Structure formats: structure tokens, C-alpha cells
Amino acid sequence: MVAVLGNHDYECGHVDEVRAIVRRAGVHLLEGQSCIIDGVGFVGIKGFAGGFGTRMLGSFGEPAIKQFVAETVQEALSLENAMRRTPTQRTVVVLHYAPISETIRCEPPEIFPVPGVFAPGQDD
């Protein structure tokens, strides 16, 4: 089994305890690392909001926005580096959320820009 942490794991205020519980259960906790199971590589990060491609939030303006964007970029780089180091022909990426419109259909439209996805039904 593989897992990544998500927003609720951090919100609880006891992320180190959550990590320990998950690892004691024998789960590969991926935080910018990879593991290989039966010849398949698994890489994972918690992921972070901020958008992708042409819809990525820019590092401009207030310090809080710059810090937000820096976290987004750091997560993306961590994932990219883990993928590069994984020597398998097949690799599965594990994220806490999938940055696609199908995963946010029940969310309020006002938050769509935060994860950086298109509104449901909107084309690129």
C-alpha cells in the first residue's frame, strides 16, 4: 500500500503522529519519494493548490501570495525529481487531490481557481 498526506492530515495538528501511524501500518508514505512494488514505480506528494500551466498563479504581489506560489512550485519540483529518480518503465503518481475538473464538481465554483482546475464543462 502507498499513501500521501492531505489537508485533513495537516489540519489535525498532529501530522507527525499521523505519519507514524501510517508507517507502523506498513504503508509506504510518499512525501517526494518513490517506491517500487512488483516492478511498478510509485511517486507521491501531498500536492498543493496554485494551478497548472497557463492557469498557474504567479509569484507577484503580496508576500503571502509569493509564499503560496513557492509552496506550489516546491511540491511540483519534488514530484518531478522523484519521477526522474524512479527507474521503472511504469510509474504511478499519487497525489492527495487530482487537479482536474471532475474531482471538484461538488465544490463551490468560487474556489475553482485555487486548485487551478477548469470549471466543470469548461474547455482549455
QUISULSUL-V634986 format. One record per residue. RES is the residue in three letters. OMEGA is omega in whole degrees, -180 to 180 (NA if undefined). D_LAST is the distance of its C-alpha to the last C-alpha in Angstrom with 1 decimal. Layout:
# QUISULSUL-V634986
RES/OMEGA/D_LAST + RES/OMEGA/D_LAST
This chain:
# QUISULSUL-V634986
MET/176/34.3 + VAL/179/31.7 + ALA/169/30.1 + VAL/177/28.3 + LEU/179/29.1 + GLY/-174/26.9 + ASN/-180/27.2 + HIS/177/30.1 + ASP/178/32.0 + TYR/-178/31.9 + GLU/-177/32.5 + CYS/179/35.7 + GLY/-178/37.3 + HIS/-174/38.8 + VAL/178/36.2 + ASP/177/39.0 + GLU/178/40.7 + VAL/178/37.5 + ARG/-177/37.1 + ALA/180/40.8 + ILE/-179/40.6 + VAL/-179/37.6 + ARG/178/39.3 + ARG/179/42.7 + ALA/178/41.2 + GLY/-180/40.4 + VAL/173/36.7 + HIS/179/35.0 + LEU/-176/33.3 + LEU/177/30.5 + GLU/-177/29.9 + GLY/177/28.6 + GLN/176/30.9 + SER/170/30.9 + CYS/180/33.3 + ILE/179/34.0 + ILE/-180/35.0 + ASP/176/36.4 + GLY/179/34.7 + VAL/177/31.2 + GLY/175/29.9 + PHE/176/28.3 + VAL/-178/26.8 + GLY/174/25.8 + ILE/176/25.3 + LYS/-175/24.9 + GLY/-180/21.5 + PHE/-180/20.8 + ALA/175/18.3 + GLY/175/16.7 + GLY/-177/13.1 + PHE/175/11.7 + GLY/-177/10.6 + THR/-180/9.6 + ARG/180/9.8 + MET/177/13.3 + LEU/-179/16.2 + GLY/179/18.6 + SER/-176/22.3 + PHE/173/23.6 + GLY/-174/26.1 + GLU/178/28.2 + PRO/-180/29.6 + ALA/178/28.1 + ILE/179/24.5 + LYS/178/25.6 + GLN/178/27.1 + PHE/-180/24.0 + VAL/179/21.8 + ALA/178/24.7 + GLU/178/24.7 + THR/-179/21.0 + VAL/180/21.6 + GLN/178/24.9 + GLU/-180/23.4 + ALA/179/20.8 + LEU/179/23.7 + SER/178/25.9 + LEU/180/23.7 + GLU/180/23.2 + ASN/178/27.0 + ALA/179/27.8 + MET/-180/25.7 + ARG/-177/27.5 + ARG/-177/30.9 + THR/-171/30.4 + PRO/-177/32.3 + THR/176/31.2 + GLN/178/29.5 + ARG/-180/27.5 + THR/177/25.9 + VAL/177/24.4 + VAL/-179/22.5 + VAL/177/23.7 + LEU/177/22.0 + HIS/176/23.1 + TYR/177/19.6 + ALA/-176/16.5 + PRO/177/13.5 + ILE/-174/11.3 + SER/-177/11.0 + GLU/-177/13.9 + THR/-177/16.3 + ILE/-178/16.2 + ARG/-178/16.7 + CYS/179/20.2 + GLU/177/19.5 + PRO/-178/19.8 + PRO/-178/16.7 + GLU/-179/18.3 + ILE/-179/17.8 + PHE/-179/14.1 + PRO/-177/13.6 + VAL/176/16.6 + PRO/176/15.3 + GLY/-180/12.0 + VAL/177/9.8 + PHE/174/7.4 + ALA/179/9.9 + PRO/180/11.0 + GLY/-179/9.8 + GLN/178/6.7 + ASP/179/3.8 + ASP/NA/0.0
